[in-house]
Amino acid sequence: MTTSLPVLSLLETRILGVLAEKQRTVPDSYPLTLNSLISGCNQKSSRDPVIEASESEVAVALDSLRGLSLIVETSGGRASRYGHNIERVLHIPTQSTALLALLMLRGPQTAGELRISCERLHKFADISSVESFLVELTEREAGALVMELPRQPGSRENRWMHLLSGTPVIEERAGVAAPSTDVIVGEIAALKANVARLEAEVTELRAMMVRLCAELGISPEK
């Protein structure tokens, strides 16, 4: 990867992805507190791979990202809050940030999957517009931020992967090729992932409501 940035760890890219995601999906809570950021990093839904990062590990990663100016820390109220600085540092538009965030959070995906998964971060008109921004990310003068992976046997769409953690190792897949699938299959898979994510968010919101009611001394049923 020919870029001025060093190779980032999985946790560092997870933090950036979470910040970019939550900026769009829960703007009232953004910038995030440390606890909210840890919860986003360790979220079980819409994450690949699923991780279990400790508070100390996240704190170390935040220090590293702060040194690269990729995050900004603000203080106010009872806790410090963290926001990302991706567009300014990498000189990319918000549409590209949305795509990078999904690749950092969920791993390699096709353009069709990215279009569906990005619905809440940025609404792309069609798959072609997604591909256009992906191509721009590969042709940056400062160095490519994504790459198109070799097509898997039986697939009609190539997957894309971010390069913030270095150039990926391309695995040779032996054995029987998977049956041919249409683009719509990838979109259905992404929709299912979105449903799982929404269900997890509803559960989180219910838990927050219960805690708030307890603090106010009222019953959640009222």
MOTA-V181262 format. One record per backbone hydrogen bond with DSSP energy under -0.5 kcal/mol. NH is the residue of the N-H (numbers start at 0). CO is the residue of the C=O. Records with the same first field share a line. If there is no record, write none. Layout:
NH->CO, CO
This chain:
2->0
7->163
12->8
13->9
14->10
15->11
16->12
17->13
18->14
19->15
20->16
21->17
22->18
23->19, 20
24->20
25->21
28->25
29->26
31->81
33->79
36->32
37->33
38->34
39->35
40->36
41->37
42->39
46->43
47->104
57->53
58->54
59->55
60->56
61->57
62->58
63->59
64->60
65->61
66->62
67->63
68->65
69->64
70->64
71->82
73->80
75->78
78->75
80->73
81->31
82->71
84->69
88->84
89->85
90->86
91->86
96->92
97->93
98->94
99->95
100->96
101->97
102->98
103->99
104->100
105->101
106->102
108->159
110->157
113->109
114->110
115->111
116->112
117->113
118->115
119->116
120->117
121->117
123->121
129->125
130->126
131->127
132->128
133->129
134->130
135->131
136->132
137->133
138->134
142->139
144->136
146->160
148->146, 158
154->151
159->108
160->146
162->144
165->162
169->167
170->168
172->170
173->171
177->152
180->153
184->181
185->181, 182
186->182
187->183
188->184
189->185
190->186
191->187
192->188
193->189
194->190
195->191
196->192
197->193
198->194
199->195
200->196
201->197
202->198
203->199
204->200
205->201
206->202
207->203
208->204
209->205
210->206
211->207
212->208
213->209
214->210
215->211
216->212
217->212
221->218
